[in-house]
Amino acid sequence: MGTYWNTSKSAAFGPLFIDQKKCTNYCETDWLRVYLQPIGFVICASPMRRDIFQAIADPTRRAIIALIALQAMTPNDIADNFNTTRQAVSKHLRILTECELVKQEPQGREIYYSLEIDKLKEIDNWIAQYRAIWETRFNQLDDVLTSIKQQQNEQ
């Protein structure tokens, strides 16, 4: 189900009017995308998922990923490893869950969070294409530096 947004007719890229009856969940990045729409256009957009790279950019979330990579943990167990509140950890876990990097597994009254390995493999596959490019460039640089060093030794 999409979220309906109306742009203001008062300015080219003016403030937004949101139809609250049709508005469900939306991500903060929807605001910018909708804000830059031309005047008078009504767009129907599905809510954007959070960006995985924004999620793993935060050092606390990376530490949480490292913790739950070893074993599934509850939010309280995770919060015990940080100098922060359980609410702050829950917010980080919510973001990681929205990005599908962690999954929730209810067991009785507790919810255990575990790492979603397949999603990390997707990230690794995306990065691998750039890794190959940079390795080629570094090898070319190494060849150039070796030839320069040989030329200097010959002189």
JOURHU-V146567 format. One record per residue. BURIAL is # if it has 24 or more other C-alpha atoms within 12 Angstrom, else .. Layout:
burial->(BURIAL:BURIAL)
This chain:
burial->(.:.:#:#:#:#:#:.:.:.:.:.:.:.:.:#:#:#:.:.:.:.:.:.:.:#:.:.:.:#:#:.:.:#:#:.:#:.:.:.:.:.:#:.:#:.:#:#:.:.:.:#:#:.:#:#:.:.:.:#:#:#:.:#:#:#:#:#:.:.:.:#:#:#:#:.:.:#:#:.:.:.:.:.:.:.:.:.:#:#:.:#:#:.:#:#:#:#:#:#:#:#:#:#:.:.:.:.:.:.:.:#:#:#:#:#:.:.:.:#:.:.:.:.:.:.:.:.:.:.:.:.:.:.:.:.:.:.:.:.:.:.:.:.:.:.:.:.:.:.:.:.:.:.:.)
